[in-house]
Amino acid sequence: MALKSVMEDLDTPDRIRLLRIIDQLRDLGVSEDISLPQVVVVGDQSNGKSSLLEGLTNLNFPIASELCTRHATQIVLYRTPETSVKVSIIPGPSSNGNEAHKLKLESFAKFLGEKFRAEEFKAILDEVRIFAIDAGSTHQPNHEHGESCQG
């Protein structure tokens, strides 16, 4: 049986409704108090985190020597009839106390519609990295500011 067919069989109206409720709770900050379902990928450098995320999301992550995972990357996927992508930066705790820096990071927003192709994802991560550096963030591996991609 094809993977797409299996996935479509799993997407029952009740399951889709439940996932939307979980997403709404997460948006309200409930995940601070209640553990909501999520997948977290962690590991040492060059251990295949990017390859695993690529397999789960069908997005092309920079791999090998390009050091993709310099920042925490949050990807939220929704099943919708239309394709759209929202990319933003969620400032980390070190931005507390530096409101100008925090606001600059939060100002990054990119919206892509039907024209988005998974192959463009690497370029978007590079754009976020350059924006964060220009905003005054350090460019250290595993820096705390995270890219957030919703699609």
Sequence and secondary structure as in RCSB ss.txt:
>XXXX:A:sequence
MALKSVMEDLDTPDRIRLLRIIDQLRDLGVSEDISLPQVVVVGDQSNGKSSLLEGLTNLNFPIASELCTRHATQI
VLYRTPETSVKVSIIPGPSSNGNEAHKLKLESFAKFLGEKFRAEEFKAILDEVRIFAIDAGSTHQPNHEHGESCQ
G
>XXXX:A:secstr
  HHHHHHHH  HHHHHHHHHHHHHHHTTGGGTS         STTSSHHHHHHHHH      GGG  TTEEEEE
E    SS  EEEEEE  GGGTT HHHHHHHHT EEEE TT  GGGHHHHHHHHHHHHHHTT    TTEEEEEEEE
 
